[in-house]
């Protein structure tokens, strides 16, 4: 069963950009209430789309460089990467159907 994996500045390229699967990256922080609200949805998506989607989590306090590089200014922010390129961005809390819609728009089925 798939679960989200931690991503840091050291392994972002390997785990996200070079991943053979599309990757949903959840930018979050421990002090962020909406991040805690969206976390169970992100975990469900990791299970629901196991084999079709990889799911990573970036703690913006531990890896601020990644957030800065991709213009993440508020959290939670979900970015969808496919083939090493960012394809879609979802900012703020969204219900699961909205996130699934964004994944579909990014080419994740």
Gaussian input, Z-matrix of N, CA and C with variables (Angstrom, degrees):
# hf/3-21g

backbone

0 1
 N
 C     1     B1
 C     2     B2     1     A1
 N     3     B3     2     A2     1     D1
 C     4     B4     3     A3     2     D2
 C     5     B5     4     A4     3     D3
 N     6     B6     5     A5     4     D4
 C     7     B7     6     A6     5     D5
 C     8     B8     7     A7     6     D6
 N     9     B9     8     A8     7     D7
 C    10    B10     9     A9     8     D8
 C    11    B11    10    A10     9     D9
 N    12    B12    11    A11    10    D10
 C    13    B13    12    A12    11    D11
 C    14    B14    13    A13    12    D12
 N    15    B15    14    A14    13    D13
 C    16    B16    15    A15    14    D14
 C    17    B17    16    A16    15    D15
 N    18    B18    17    A17    16    D16
 C    19    B19    18    A18    17    D17
 C    20    B20    19    A19    18    D18
 N    21    B21    20    A20    19    D19
 C    22    B22    21    A21    20    D20
 C    23    B23    22    A22    21    D21
 N    24    B24    23    A23    22    D22
 C    25    B25    24    A24    23    D23
 C    26    B26    25    A25    24    D24
 N    27    B27    26    A26    25    D25
 C    28    B28    27    A27    26    D26
 C    29    B29    28    A28    27    D27
 N    30    B30    29    A29    28    D28
 C    31    B31    30    A30    29    D29
 C    32    B32    31    A31    30    D30
 N    33    B33    32    A32    31    D31
 C    34    B34    33    A33    32    D32
 C    35    B35    34    A34    33    D33
 N    36    B36    35    A35    34    D34
 C    37    B37    36    A36    35    D35
 C    38    B38    37    A37    36    D36
 N    39    B39    38    A38    37    D37
 C    40    B40    39    A39    38    D38
 C    41    B41    40    A40    39    D39
 N    42    B42    41    A41    40    D40
 C    43    B43    42    A42    41    D41
 C    44    B44    43    A43    42    D42
 N    45    B45    44    A44    43    D43
 C    46    B46    45    A45    44    D44
 C    47    B47    46    A46    45    D45
 N    48    B48    47    A47    46    D46
 C    49    B49    48    A48    47    D47
 C    50    B50    49    A49    48    D48
 N    51    B51    50    A50    49    D49
 C    52    B52    51    A51    50    D50
 C    53    B53    52    A52    51    D51
 N    54    B54    53    A53    52    D52
 C    55    B55    54    A54    53    D53
 C    56    B56    55    A55    54    D54
 N    57    B57    56    A56    55    D55
 C    58    B58    57    A57    56    D56
 C    59    B59    58    A58    57    D57
 N    60    B60    59    A59    58    D58
 C    61    B61    60    A60    59    D59
 C    62    B62    61    A61    60    D60
 N    63    B63    62    A62    61    D61
 C    64    B64    63    A63    62    D62
 C    65    B65    64    A64    63    D63
 N    66    B66    65    A65    64    D64
 C    67    B67    66    A66    65    D65
 C    68    B68    67    A67    66    D66
 N    69    B69    68    A68    67    D67
 C    70    B70    69    A69    68    D68
 C    71    B71    70    A70    69    D69
 N    72    B72    71    A71    70    D70
 C    73    B73    72    A72    71    D71
 C    74    B74    73    A73    72    D72
 N    75    B75    74    A74    73    D73
 C    76    B76    75    A75    74    D74
 C    77    B77    76    A76    75    D75
 N    78    B78    77    A77    76    D76
 C    79    B79    78    A78    77    D77
 C    80    B80    79    A79    78    D78
 N    81    B81    80    A80    79    D79
 C    82    B82    81    A81    80    D80
 C    83    B83    82    A82    81    D81
 N    84    B84    83    A83    82    D82
 C    85    B85    84    A84    83    D83
 C    86    B86    85    A85    84    D84
 N    87    B87    86    A86    85    D85
 C    88    B88    87    A87    86    D86
 C    89    B89    88    A88    87    D87
 N    90    B90    89    A89    88    D88
 C    91    B91    90    A90    89    D89
 C    92    B92    91    A91    90    D90
 N    93    B93    92    A92    91    D91
 C    94    B94    93    A93    92    D92
 C    95    B95    94    A94    93    D93
 N    96    B96    95    A95    94    D94
 C    97    B97    96    A96    95    D95
 C    98    B98    97    A97    96    D96
 N    99    B99    98    A98    97    D97
 C   100   B100    99    A99    98    D98
 C   101   B101   100   A100    99    D99
 N   102   B102   101   A101   100   D100
 C   103   B103   102   A102   101   D101
 C   104   B104   103   A103   102   D102
 N   105   B105   104   A104   103   D103
 C   106   B106   105   A105   104   D104
 C   107   B107   106   A106   105   D105
 N   108   B108   107   A107   106   D106
 C   109   B109   108   A108   107   D107
 C   110   B110   109   A109   108   D108
 N   111   B111   110   A110   109   D109
 C   112   B112   111   A111   110   D110
 C   113   B113   112   A112   111   D111
 N   114   B114   113   A113   112   D112
 C   115   B115   114   A114   113   D113
 C   116   B116   115   A115   114   D114
 N   117   B117   116   A116   115   D115
 C   118   B118   117   A117   116   D116
 C   119   B119   118   A118   117   D117
 N   120   B120   119   A119   118   D118
 C   121   B121   120   A120   119   D119
 C   122   B122   121   A121   120   D120
 N   123   B123   122   A122   121   D121
 C   124   B124   123   A123   122   D122
 C   125   B125   124   A124   123   D123
 N   126   B126   125   A125   124   D124
 C   127   B127   126   A126   125   D125
 C   128   B128   127   A127   126   D126
 N   129   B129   128   A128   127   D127
 C   130   B130   129   A129   128   D128
 C   131   B131   130   A130   129   D129
 N   132   B132   131   A131   130   D130
 C   133   B133   132   A132   131   D131
 C   134   B134   133   A133   132   D132
 N   135   B135   134   A134   133   D133
 C   136   B136   135   A135   134   D134
 C   137   B137   136   A136   135   D135
 N   138   B138   137   A137   136   D136
 C   139   B139   138   A138   137   D137
 C   140   B140   139   A139   138   D138
 N   141   B141   140   A140   139   D139
 C   142   B142   141   A141   140   D140
 C   143   B143   142   A142   141   D141
 N   144   B144   143   A143   142   D142
 C   145   B145   144   A144   143   D143
 C   146   B146   145   A145   144   D144
 N   147   B147   146   A146   145   D145
 C   148   B148   147   A147   146   D146
 C   149   B149   148   A148   147   D147
 N   150   B150   149   A149   148   D148
 C   151   B151   150   A150   149   D149
 C   152   B152   151   A151   150   D150
 N   153   B153   152   A152   151   D151
 C   154   B154   153   A153   152   D152
 C   155   B155   154   A154   153   D153
 N   156   B156   155   A155   154   D154
 C   157   B157   156   A156   155   D155
 C   158   B158   157   A157   156   D156
 N   159   B159   158   A158   157   D157
 C   160   B160   159   A159   158   D158
 C   161   B161   160   A160   159   D159
 N   162   B162   161   A161   160   D160
 C   163   B163   162   A162   161   D161
 C   164   B164   163   A163   162   D162
 N   165   B165   164   A164   163   D163
 C   166   B166   165   A165   164   D164
 C   167   B167   166   A166   165   D165
 N   168   B168   167   A167   166   D166
 C   169   B169   168   A168   167   D167
 C   170   B170   169   A169   168   D168
 N   171   B171   170   A170   169   D169
 C   172   B172   171   A171   170   D170
 C   173   B173   172   A172   171   D171
 N   174   B174   173   A173   172   D172
 C   175   B175   174   A174   173   D173
 C   176   B176   175   A175   174   D174
 N   177   B177   176   A176   175   D175
 C   178   B178   177   A177   176   D176
 C   179   B179   178   A178   177   D177
 N   180   B180   179   A179   178   D178
 C   181   B181   180   A180   179   D179
 C   182   B182   181   A181   180   D180
 N   183   B183   182   A182   181   D181
 C   184   B184   183   A183   182   D182
 C   185   B185   184   A184   183   D183
 N   186   B186   185   A185   184   D184
 C   187   B187   186   A186   185   D185
 C   188   B188   187   A187   186   D186
 N   189   B189   188   A188   187   D187
 C   190   B190   189   A189   188   D188
 C   191   B191   190   A190   189   D189
 N   192   B192   191   A191   190   D190
 C   193   B193   192   A192   191   D191
 C   194   B194   193   A193   192   D192
 N   195   B195   194   A194   193   D193
 C   196   B196   195   A195   194   D194
 C   197   B197   196   A196   195   D195
 N   198   B198   197   A197   196   D196
 C   199   B199   198   A198   197   D197
 C   200   B200   199   A199   198   D198
 N   201   B201   200   A200   199   D199
 C   202   B202   201   A201   200   D200
 C   203   B203   202   A202   201   D201
 N   204   B204   203   A203   202   D202
 C   205   B205   204   A204   203   D203
 C   206   B206   205   A205   204   D204
 N   207   B207   206   A206   205   D205
 C   208   B208   207   A207   206   D206
 C   209   B209   208   A208   207   D207
 N   210   B210   209   A209   208   D208
 C   211   B211   210   A210   209   D209
 C   212   B212   211   A211   210   D210
 N   213   B213   212   A212   211   D211
 C   214   B214   213   A213   212   D212
 C   215   B215   214   A214   213   D213
 N   216   B216   215   A215   214   D214
 C   217   B217   216   A216   215   D215
 C   218   B218   217   A217   216   D216
 N   219   B219   218   A218   217   D217
 C   220   B220   219   A219   218   D218
 C   221   B221   220   A220   219   D219
 N   222   B222   221   A221   220   D220
 C   223   B223   222   A222   221   D221
 C   224   B224   223   A223   222   D222
 N   225   B225   224   A224   223   D223
 C   226   B226   225   A225   224   D224
 C   227   B227   226   A226   225   D225
 N   228   B228   227   A227   226   D226
 C   229   B229   228   A228   227   D227
 C   230   B230   229   A229   228   D228
 N   231   B231   230   A230   229   D229
 C   232   B232   231   A231   230   D230
 C   233   B233   232   A232   231   D231
 N   234   B234   233   A233   232   D232
 C   235   B235   234   A234   233   D233
 C   236   B236   235   A235   234   D234
 N   237   B237   236   A236   235   D235
 C   238   B238   237   A237   236   D236
 C   239   B239   238   A238   237   D237
 N   240   B240   239   A239   238   D238
 C   241   B241   240   A240   239   D239
 C   242   B242   241   A241   240   D240
 N   243   B243   242   A242   241   D241
 C   244   B244   243   A243   242   D242
 C   245   B245   244   A244   243   D243
 N   246   B246   245   A245   244   D244
 C   247   B247   246   A246   245   D245
 C   248   B248   247   A247   246   D246
 N   249   B249   248   A248   247   D247
 C   250   B250   249   A249   248   D248
 C   251   B251   250   A250   249   D249
 N   252   B252   251   A251   250   D250
 C   253   B253   252   A252   251   D251
 C   254   B254   253   A253   252   D252
 N   255   B255   254   A254   253   D253
 C   256   B256   255   A255   254   D254
 C   257   B257   256   A256   255   D255
 N   258   B258   257   A257   256   D256
 C   259   B259   258   A258   257   D257
 C   260   B260   259   A259   258   D258
 N   261   B261   260   A260   259   D259
 C   262   B262   261   A261   260   D260
 C   263   B263   262   A262   261   D261
 N   264   B264   263   A263   262   D262
 C   265   B265   264   A264   263   D263
 C   266   B266   265   A265   264   D264
 N   267   B267   266   A266   265   D265
 C   268   B268   267   A267   266   D266
 C   269   B269   268   A268   267   D267
 N   270   B270   269   A269   268   D268
 C   271   B271   270   A270   269   D269
 C   272   B272   271   A271   270   D270
 N   273   B273   272   A272   271   D271
 C   274   B274   273   A273   272   D272
 C   275   B275   274   A274   273   D273
 N   276   B276   275   A275   274   D274
 C   277   B277   276   A276   275   D275
 C   278   B278   277   A277   276   D276
 N   279   B279   278   A278   277   D277
 C   280   B280   279   A279   278   D278
 C   281   B281   280   A280   279   D279
 N   282   B282   281   A281   280   D280
 C   283   B283   282   A282   281   D281
 C   284   B284   283   A283   282   D282
 N   285   B285   284   A284   283   D283
 C   286   B286   285   A285   284   D284
 C   287   B287   286   A286   285   D285
 N   288   B288   287   A287   286   D286
 C   289   B289   288   A288   287   D287
 C   290   B290   289   A289   288   D288
 N   291   B291   290   A290   289   D289
 C   292   B292   291   A291   290   D290
 C   293   B293   292   A292   291   D291
 N   294   B294   293   A293   292   D292
 C   295   B295   294   A294   293   D293
 C   296   B296   295   A295   294   D294
 N   297   B297   296   A296   295   D295
 C   298   B298   297   A297   296   D296
 C   299   B299   298   A298   297   D297
 N   300   B300   299   A299   298   D298
 C   301   B301   300   A300   299   D299
 C   302   B302   301   A301   300   D300
 N   303   B303   302   A302   301   D301
 C   304   B304   303   A303   302   D302
 C   305   B305   304   A304   303   D303
 N   306   B306   305   A305   304   D304
 C   307   B307   306   A306   305   D305
 C   308   B308   307   A307   306   D306
 N   309   B309   308   A308   307   D307
 C   310   B310   309   A309   308   D308
 C   311   B311   310   A310   309   D309
 N   312   B312   311   A311   310   D310
 C   313   B313   312   A312   311   D311
 C   314   B314   313   A313   312   D312
 N   315   B315   314   A314   313   D313
 C   316   B316   315   A315   314   D314
 C   317   B317   316   A316   315   D315
 N   318   B318   317   A317   316   D316
 C   319   B319   318   A318   317   D317
 C   320   B320   319   A319   318   D318
 N   321   B321   320   A320   319   D319
 C   322   B322   321   A321   320   D320
 C   323   B323   322   A322   321   D321
 N   324   B324   323   A323   322   D322
 C   325   B325   324   A324   323   D323
 C   326   B326   325   A325   324   D324

   B1=1.4564
   B2=1.5290
   B3=1.3041
   B4=1.4631
   B5=1.5299
   B6=1.3035
   B7=1.4588
   B8=1.5225
   B9=1.3410
   B10=1.4659
   B11=1.5316
   B12=1.3437
   B13=1.4656
   B14=1.5203
   B15=1.3331
   B16=1.4608
   B17=1.5216
   B18=1.3233
   B19=1.4614
   B20=1.5244
   B21=1.3344
   B22=1.4598
   B23=1.5260
   B24=1.3074
   B25=1.4679
   B26=1.5285
   B27=1.3369
   B28=1.4688
   B29=1.5254
   B30=1.3456
   B31=1.4690
   B32=1.5306
   B33=1.3271
   B34=1.4674
   B35=1.5285
   B36=1.3157
   B37=1.4665
   B38=1.5234
   B39=1.3317
   B40=1.4664
   B41=1.5316
   B42=1.3520
   B43=1.4673
   B44=1.5305
   B45=1.3395
   B46=1.4641
   B47=1.5230
   B48=1.3190
   B49=1.4600
   B50=1.5300
   B51=1.3258
   B52=1.4694
   B53=1.5217
   B54=1.3193
   B55=1.4626
   B56=1.5263
   B57=1.3190
   B58=1.4712
   B59=1.5311
   B60=1.3177
   B61=1.4661
   B62=1.5258
   B63=1.3349
   B64=1.4631
   B65=1.5341
   B66=1.3237
   B67=1.4623
   B68=1.5274
   B69=1.3287
   B70=1.4567
   B71=1.5226
   B72=1.3309
   B73=1.4615
   B74=1.5261
   B75=1.3226
   B76=1.4608
   B77=1.5299
   B78=1.3348
   B79=1.4646
   B80=1.5286
   B81=1.3380
   B82=1.4511
   B83=1.5274
   B84=1.3353
   B85=1.4649
   B86=1.5292
   B87=1.3133
   B88=1.4667
   B89=1.5251
   B90=1.3190
   B91=1.4644
   B92=1.5298
   B93=1.3194
   B94=1.4710
   B95=1.5298
   B96=1.3375
   B97=1.4593
   B98=1.5211
   B99=1.3518
   B100=1.4608
   B101=1.5364
   B102=1.3348
   B103=1.4719
   B104=1.5252
   B105=1.3393
   B106=1.4673
   B107=1.5285
   B108=1.3536
   B109=1.4611
   B110=1.5338
   B111=1.3239
   B112=1.4720
   B113=1.5361
   B114=1.3286
   B115=1.4686
   B116=1.5363
   B117=1.3485
   B118=1.4703
   B119=1.5331
   B120=1.3287
   B121=1.4628
   B122=1.5237
   B123=1.3318
   B124=1.4704
   B125=1.5272
   B126=1.3297
   B127=1.4682
   B128=1.5350
   B129=1.3418
   B130=1.4713
   B131=1.5219
   B132=1.3282
   B133=1.4634
   B134=1.5240
   B135=1.3289
   B136=1.4679
   B137=1.5190
   B138=1.3412
   B139=1.4629
   B140=1.5255
   B141=1.3407
   B142=1.4696
   B143=1.5272
   B144=1.3338
   B145=1.4689
   B146=1.5288
   B147=1.3263
   B148=1.4624
   B149=1.5297
   B150=1.3134
   B151=1.4566
   B152=1.5241
   B153=1.3391
   B154=1.4672
   B155=1.5164
   B156=1.3479
   B157=1.4559
   B158=1.5193
   B159=1.3293
   B160=1.4678
   B161=1.5265
   B162=1.3194
   B163=1.4651
   B164=1.5229
   B165=1.3299
   B166=1.4550
   B167=1.5113
   B168=1.3265
   B169=1.4611
   B170=1.5246
   B171=1.3326
   B172=1.4619
   B173=1.5186
   B174=1.3267
   B175=1.4651
   B176=1.5347
   B177=1.3392
   B178=1.4642
   B179=1.5270
   B180=1.3347
   B181=1.4630
   B182=1.5243
   B183=1.3397
   B184=1.4586
   B185=1.5336
   B186=1.3323
   B187=1.4700
   B188=1.5309
   B189=1.3419
   B190=1.4710
   B191=1.5251
   B192=1.3246
   B193=1.4560
   B194=1.5196
   B195=1.3324
   B196=1.4642
   B197=1.5247
   B198=1.3318
   B199=1.4667
   B200=1.5285
   B201=1.3091
   B202=1.4658
   B203=1.5344
   B204=1.3139
   B205=1.4586
   B206=1.5255
   B207=1.3299
   B208=1.4591
   B209=1.5305
   B210=1.3198
   B211=1.4596
   B212=1.5145
   B213=1.3194
   B214=1.4630
   B215=1.5252
   B216=1.3267
   B217=1.4573
   B218=1.5129
   B219=1.3233
   B220=1.4572
   B221=1.5246
   B222=1.3262
   B223=1.4588
   B224=1.5194
   B225=1.3169
   B226=1.4524
   B227=1.5313
   B228=1.3128
   B229=1.4604
   B230=1.5209
   B231=1.3193
   B232=1.4607
   B233=1.5193
   B234=1.3237
   B235=1.4579
   B236=1.5207
   B237=1.3243
   B238=1.4611
   B239=1.5229
   B240=1.3281
   B241=1.4580
   B242=1.5153
   B243=1.3224
   B244=1.4610
   B245=1.5215
   B246=1.3309
   B247=1.4561
   B248=1.5180
   B249=1.3365
   B250=1.4596
   B251=1.5155
   B252=1.3339
   B253=1.4676
   B254=1.5163
   B255=1.3413
   B256=1.4551
   B257=1.5268
   B258=1.3343
   B259=1.4649
   B260=1.5220
   B261=1.3272
   B262=1.4643
   B263=1.5162
   B264=1.3459
   B265=1.4678
   B266=1.5236
   B267=1.3247
   B268=1.4586
   B269=1.5275
   B270=1.3464
   B271=1.4640
   B272=1.5206
   B273=1.3293
   B274=1.4582
   B275=1.5176
   B276=1.3276
   B277=1.4653
   B278=1.5223
   B279=1.3208
   B280=1.4708
   B281=1.5230
   B282=1.3334
   B283=1.4703
   B284=1.5289
   B285=1.3115
   B286=1.4704
   B287=1.5287
   B288=1.3538
   B289=1.4743
   B290=1.5306
   B291=1.3206
   B292=1.4684
   B293=1.5318
   B294=1.3294
   B295=1.4636
   B296=1.5294
   B297=1.3329
   B298=1.4709
   B299=1.5310
   B300=1.3235
   B301=1.4634
   B302=1.5404
   B303=1.3352
   B304=1.4521
   B305=1.5341
   B306=1.3273
   B307=1.4721
   B308=1.5304
   B309=1.3206
   B310=1.4623
   B311=1.5298
   B312=1.3413
   B313=1.4613
   B314=1.5248
   B315=1.3413
   B316=1.4651
   B317=1.5216
   B318=1.3322
   B319=1.4543
   B320=1.5120
   B321=1.3408
   B322=1.4703
   B323=1.5070
   B324=1.3344
   B325=1.4772
   B326=1.5039
   A1=109.04
   A2=116.43
   A3=120.91
   A4=110.94
   A5=113.81
   A6=120.13
   A7=107.73
   A8=116.80
   A9=118.92
   A10=111.16
   A11=114.82
   A12=119.93
   A13=109.42
   A14=115.30
   A15=120.54
   A16=109.55
   A17=115.31
   A18=121.78
   A19=107.81
   A20=116.12
   A21=121.11
   A22=109.35
   A23=115.46
   A24=119.44
   A25=111.20
   A26=116.56
   A27=120.62
   A28=112.77
   A29=116.71
   A30=118.17
   A31=113.89
   A32=118.20
   A33=121.49
   A34=112.04
   A35=116.24
   A36=119.37
   A37=110.89
   A38=115.99
   A39=120.72
   A40=111.86
   A41=117.22
   A42=121.21
   A43=113.27
   A44=117.26
   A45=119.71
   A46=111.85
   A47=117.27
   A48=120.87
   A49=112.61
   A50=117.57
   A51=120.97
   A52=113.24
   A53=117.49
   A54=120.97
   A55=109.59
   A56=116.83
   A57=120.30
   A58=111.42
   A59=116.87
   A60=121.98
   A61=110.04
   A62=117.35
   A63=118.55
   A64=107.89
   A65=117.10
   A66=120.89
   A67=109.67
   A68=115.26
   A69=122.05
   A70=106.67
   A71=117.04
   A72=120.61
   A73=108.63
   A74=115.16
   A75=123.53
   A76=108.00
   A77=117.21
   A78=122.11
   A79=106.53
   A80=116.33
   A81=121.95
   A82=111.03
   A83=116.17
   A84=122.80
   A85=107.82
   A86=115.90
   A87=120.73
   A88=112.12
   A89=117.98
   A90=122.41
   A91=113.57
   A92=117.72
   A93=122.78
   A94=110.85
   A95=116.59
   A96=121.68
   A97=113.72
   A98=118.56
   A99=119.14
   A100=112.84
   A101=117.07
   A102=120.54
   A103=110.09
   A104=116.24
   A105=120.16
   A106=110.52
   A107=116.73
   A108=120.64
   A109=111.64
   A110=116.84
   A111=120.10
   A112=111.84
   A113=117.50
   A114=121.40
   A115=113.30
   A116=119.80
   A117=118.43
   A118=112.39
   A119=117.69
   A120=121.24
   A121=109.59
   A122=115.90
   A123=120.77
   A124=109.76
   A125=116.87
   A126=121.01
   A127=111.03
   A128=116.61
   A129=120.10
   A130=111.16
   A131=116.18
   A132=120.16
   A133=110.95
   A134=116.95
   A135=120.70
   A136=110.08
   A137=116.78
   A138=120.89
   A139=111.03
   A140=116.32
   A141=121.21
   A142=112.14
   A143=116.00
   A144=120.78
   A145=112.15
   A146=116.49
   A147=121.16
   A148=109.61
   A149=116.93
   A150=121.76
   A151=113.03
   A152=116.58
   A153=121.43
   A154=111.98
   A155=116.60
   A156=122.46
   A157=109.57
   A158=115.91
   A159=120.86
   A160=106.70
   A161=116.67
   A162=120.59
   A163=109.42
   A164=115.33
   A165=121.53
   A166=111.09
   A167=115.57
   A168=121.53
   A169=109.06
   A170=115.61
   A171=121.43
   A172=108.53
   A173=116.44
   A174=122.06
   A175=106.51
   A176=116.61
   A177=119.79
   A178=112.96
   A179=117.30
   A180=119.68
   A181=111.51
   A182=116.76
   A183=121.43
   A184=112.15
   A185=117.12
   A186=122.19
   A187=110.64
   A188=116.93
   A189=119.36
   A190=113.67
   A191=117.65
   A192=120.77
   A193=113.16
   A194=116.84
   A195=120.32
   A196=109.26
   A197=115.87
   A198=120.12
   A199=110.17
   A200=116.04
   A201=120.57
   A202=110.68
   A203=116.41
   A204=120.99
   A205=112.12
   A206=116.67
   A207=120.79
   A208=113.42
   A209=116.55
   A210=121.03
   A211=115.02
   A212=117.05
   A213=120.42
   A214=107.98
   A215=115.84
   A216=120.26
   A217=112.97
   A218=117.12
   A219=119.96
   A220=108.00
   A221=114.83
   A222=119.20
   A223=108.81
   A224=118.67
   A225=125.25
   A226=112.49
   A227=114.62
   A228=122.02
   A229=107.02
   A230=115.63
   A231=121.45
   A232=107.73
   A233=116.35
   A234=121.41
   A235=108.41
   A236=116.13
   A237=121.02
   A238=107.68
   A239=115.61
   A240=122.22
   A241=108.94
   A242=115.59
   A243=120.76
   A244=106.73
   A245=115.74
   A246=119.80
   A247=113.11
   A248=116.50
   A249=121.09
   A250=114.88
   A251=117.62
   A252=120.70
   A253=110.75
   A254=115.88
   A255=120.03
   A256=108.27
   A257=115.97
   A258=121.47
   A259=113.15
   A260=117.06
   A261=119.79
   A262=109.80
   A263=115.59
   A264=121.44
   A265=108.60
   A266=116.18
   A267=122.85
   A268=106.09
   A269=116.20
   A270=120.24
   A271=109.90
   A272=115.12
   A273=120.62
   A274=111.92
   A275=114.42
   A276=119.69
   A277=109.46
   A278=115.90
   A279=122.37
   A280=107.16
   A281=116.69
   A282=118.35
   A283=110.31
   A284=115.40
   A285=121.11
   A286=113.46
   A287=120.22
   A288=118.67
   A289=113.37
   A290=117.54
   A291=120.81
   A292=111.13
   A293=116.08
   A294=120.27
   A295=109.60
   A296=116.80
   A297=120.88
   A298=109.67
   A299=117.11
   A300=121.40
   A301=110.03
   A302=116.99
   A303=121.35
   A304=111.08
   A305=116.13
   A306=120.20
   A307=110.05
   A308=117.10
   A309=121.00
   A310=110.54
   A311=116.78
   A312=120.98
   A313=111.81
   A314=115.81
   A315=120.59
   A316=111.91
   A317=117.08
   A318=120.21
   A319=115.11
   A320=117.12
   A321=121.14
   A322=106.52
   A323=116.98
   A324=117.84
   A325=111.35
   D1=131.01
   D2=-175.30
   D3=-80.48
   D4=140.18
   D5=173.68
   D6=-131.50
   D7=153.74
   D8=178.26
   D9=-61.28
   D10=144.99
   D11=179.22
   D12=-112.89
   D13=151.00
   D14=178.44
   D15=-73.98
   D16=141.93
   D17=177.71
   D18=-126.30
   D19=134.64
   D20=178.38
   D21=-122.78
   D22=174.33
   D23=178.08
   D24=-60.42
   D25=-31.42
   D26=-177.76
   D27=-70.67
   D28=-33.59
   D29=-174.05
   D30=-117.08
   D31=9.38
   D32=-178.69
   D33=-57.71
   D34=-46.62
   D35=-178.26
   D36=-60.77
   D37=-46.63
   D38=-177.38
   D39=-67.04
   D40=-48.14
   D41=-173.56
   D42=-79.21
   D43=-28.03
   D44=-174.81
   D45=-110.86
   D46=-60.72
   D47=-172.49
   D48=-68.14
   D49=-33.42
   D50=-178.90
   D51=-98.28
   D52=6.14
   D53=-179.05
   D54=-69.03
   D55=138.26
   D56=179.42
   D57=-73.10
   D58=-21.55
   D59=177.25
   D60=-95.30
   D61=157.67
   D62=167.21
   D63=-61.37
   D64=150.64
   D65=-177.55
   D66=-127.94
   D67=127.77
   D68=171.31
   D69=-94.53
   D70=121.69
   D71=-179.54
   D72=-112.21
   D73=122.61
   D74=179.83
   D75=-97.50
   D76=112.96
   D77=175.34
   D78=-90.98
   D79=122.21
   D80=-171.72
   D81=-147.58
   D82=175.73
   D83=171.77
   D84=-150.16
   D85=154.47
   D86=-176.11
   D87=-63.31
   D88=-30.58
   D89=-176.53
   D90=-85.61
   D91=-0.18
   D92=-172.63
   D93=-93.29
   D94=111.87
   D95=179.82
   D96=-60.39
   D97=-51.69
   D98=178.68
   D99=-60.39
   D100=-28.52
   D101=176.83
   D102=-64.31
   D103=-40.55
   D104=178.44
   D105=-67.46
   D106=-30.71
   D107=179.27
   D108=-71.30
   D109=-35.83
   D110=-176.29
   D111=-86.40
   D112=-18.55
   D113=-176.29
   D114=-54.95
   D115=-45.27
   D116=179.45
   D117=-63.51
   D118=-32.84
   D119=177.96
   D120=-66.58
   D121=-43.91
   D122=178.88
   D123=-61.23
   D124=-41.46
   D125=178.75
   D126=-64.97
   D127=-40.15
   D128=176.76
   D129=-61.60
   D130=-43.10
   D131=-179.74
   D132=-62.74
   D133=-37.85
   D134=177.99
   D135=-59.90
   D136=-40.37
   D137=179.28
   D138=-74.84
   D139=-46.93
   D140=-176.96
   D141=-60.12
   D142=-38.04
   D143=-173.60
   D144=-108.52
   D145=24.28
   D146=178.81
   D147=-55.34
   D148=128.76
   D149=-178.76
   D150=92.63
   D151=-18.34
   D152=177.77
   D153=-110.14
   D154=-23.08
   D155=-173.88
   D156=-146.63
   D157=134.91
   D158=170.78
   D159=-98.57
   D160=147.46
   D161=-177.64
   D162=-127.64
   D163=120.92
   D164=178.62
   D165=-117.78
   D166=158.76
   D167=178.69
   D168=-128.60
   D169=129.15
   D170=177.64
   D171=-112.77
   D172=117.74
   D173=173.85
   D174=-79.12
   D175=111.33
   D176=-173.76
   D177=-65.60
   D178=-22.38
   D179=176.81
   D180=-74.65
   D181=-29.91
   D182=-178.71
   D183=-90.02
   D184=-27.55
   D185=-176.77
   D186=-134.54
   D187=64.15
   D188=-176.51
   D189=-66.31
   D190=-23.32
   D191=-178.32
   D192=-64.22
   D193=-37.87
   D194=179.25
   D195=-66.69
   D196=-45.44
   D197=179.80
   D198=-59.50
   D199=-42.67
   D200=-179.91
   D201=-64.97
   D202=-44.31
   D203=-178.09
   D204=-59.06
   D205=-37.13
   D206=-177.11
   D207=-100.98
   D208=12.90
   D209=173.40
   D210=69.61
   D211=27.56
   D212=178.64
   D213=-77.71
   D214=112.33
   D215=-177.09
   D216=-110.72
   D217=-19.12
   D218=174.67
   D219=-139.21
   D220=154.35
   D221=-178.26
   D222=-126.02
   D223=152.74
   D224=0.55
   D225=-73.29
   D226=146.02
   D227=170.35
   D228=-128.83
   D229=132.71
   D230=175.75
   D231=-110.07
   D232=127.47
   D233=175.42
   D234=-115.76
   D235=139.55
   D236=177.23
   D237=-109.60
   D238=123.03
   D239=177.94
   D240=-110.79
   D241=139.40
   D242=176.23
   D243=-144.19
   D244=127.37
   D245=-179.07
   D246=61.19
   D247=32.08
   D248=178.00
   D249=81.05
   D250=2.86
   D251=-179.47
   D252=-119.34
   D253=144.01
   D254=174.98
   D255=-73.99
   D256=125.53
   D257=-176.36
   D258=-107.96
   D259=-26.91
   D260=-173.84
   D261=-154.65
   D262=148.18
   D263=178.28
   D264=-132.37
   D265=133.03
   D266=175.33
   D267=-124.07
   D268=120.19
   D269=-177.65
   D270=-109.79
   D271=131.68
   D272=178.32
   D273=88.51
   D274=173.72
   D275=179.24
   D276=-68.00
   D277=134.80
   D278=174.99
   D279=-136.35
   D280=145.59
   D281=173.90
   D282=-68.67
   D283=159.09
   D284=-175.76
   D285=-51.94
   D286=-45.50
   D287=-179.41
   D288=-58.40
   D289=-34.38
   D290=178.82
   D291=-68.80
   D292=-38.58
   D293=178.85
   D294=-68.46
   D295=-41.54
   D296=177.72
   D297=-61.10
   D298=-41.25
   D299=177.97
   D300=-59.91
   D301=-44.72
   D302=178.75
   D303=-62.20
   D304=-40.58
   D305=177.75
   D306=-62.78
   D307=-43.01
   D308=178.75
   D309=-61.88
   D310=-41.79
   D311=178.99
   D312=-64.11
   D313=-27.17
   D314=179.26
   D315=-86.71
   D316=0.95
   D317=177.63
   D318=92.07
   D319=14.74
   D320=176.43
   D321=-96.58
   D322=124.21
   D323=-178.77
   D324=-111.43

